[in-house]
Amino acid sequence: MSTSGSTTKSRVLVADDDPAILRLVSAVLEREGFAVVGARDGREAYKALQDNANFIAAVFDVVMPHIPGPELLRYMRTEKRFNKIPVMMMTAEQDPKLSSDSFAAGAVVFLPKPFTTAQLQTMLRMLVGKACSQS
């Protein structure tokens, strides 16, 4: 296994209650060389943030059990240690209000489902580009 120059991989938090989407996003990120911490709902994502704030980016489903994506993001924006983590929101819901809510909460990228792997890669690169430009 090659680690591109550094011993610790950059970590990305991915939260989605759909196991197939969680696997897909994780696989694409891992192929790009990131370590992924997966969460099956908003509560798991919240716990992952509490355990270790050292993420370079996060990807949240908008509609999740326990804590929805925008609520999780609003919480992150109130905590100084999470403030710099760029967040991408995804949803299969067709309601345009969800994307405006996501951006209002502080999302930097919004990806409607279903999406292609290429669309996902493009959005993740934008997200990680934001992370790198802030550090």
N, C-alpha and C positions, 0 to 999 in steps of 0.2 A: 504494500500500500504506500503510495507516494503522498507526502505532505509537501505541498509546494512552498519550500523554503522555511516555513514556520512550523513549530511543533504543535501549536494549538490552532485548531480550525476555528474560523469565525462561526458563531452559533446563530441560528435562525429559529424563532419560535413559530410553529405552524399549528393553528387550531381550526378543526373542522369536524363536525359530527358525522360527516359522510366518510367512512373508512377508505373508499376508493379515491376520493379527492385528496384525503390526507396522505395516502400512499403515493399518489401521482406527484403532488407538490413536493413531498419529501424526496422522492427519487430524482426529480429534476434538480433540486437544490444540492443533493449529495453528488450528483454527476458534475455539478459546477464547483464542487470542492468544499461545500459547507457542511457543518455538523448540524443536524436537525433535531430539535426537541419537539415532539408531537404531543398534541393535546386533543382529546375527543370532545371537549366542550369548553365553555367559557370558564368554568370553575377550575378545571385542570390547567388551563392557560394562566389564570390568575395565580394559582399555586406555583407554577413553574417560574413566573416572574418574581414571586416572593422568595423562592429558593435561591435564585441566581439572576440578577438583573443584567448579566453580561451577554446581551444579545445585540447583534448588529442590525437586525431587522425582524419584523414579525408579519405573519400572514394570518388574517382572521376571516372566518366565515361570518357574514352579517347575522344570519339567523342560527343561533346555537342554543342548546339547553342551558339552563342556570344563569349564564351571563351572556347576553348577545354581544356581537363584535363591537358595535359603536359604544356600548356602555363600558366594555373593557378598555377601549381606546380612550374614552373620556377619563377613566380612572388613571390610565398611564400618563396622561397629560397633566394630572394634578401632582404627580410625584417627580421630583427633580431627577432621580436616578433613571427614570424611564423616558424623560422628556425628549431625548435625542434619538430614540429608536424609531426609525421610519416604519410605517405600517401600511400593508396592502390589504384591502378588503375585497372579498369575493362573495357573490350571491347568485343563486338561480332565480331569485324572485324578480319579477318584471316591473316592480314598482320603482319609478324614477326617484321617489322620495328617499329610498334607501341609499342611493348613491349620494344624494345631497346631504343626508344625515351623516353618512360616513365621512365625507369631506369636512362637514361642520365639526365633527368630532376630532378631526386631525389626520385623517388618512391621506397619504401622498399618492397612492395609486388605487384604482378601482377596477376590478376585473369581473365582468358578468360571466356566469356559467350558462351553458357549457362553453368551454374554451378549448382551443387546440394547444398542443404541447408548445408549439412555436409562439403562440400568444402569451402563454404562461412564462416561457423563457424570457421574452422581451420585457414583460412587466417586472419579472424578478430582477432582471439586469438594471432596470430603471430604479427599482427599490434599493438594491444593493449599491448602485451608483450614488443615490442620495445618502446612504449610510456612510460610504467612503468619503464623500465630499464634506461631511459634517465632522469627521474625526480629525 
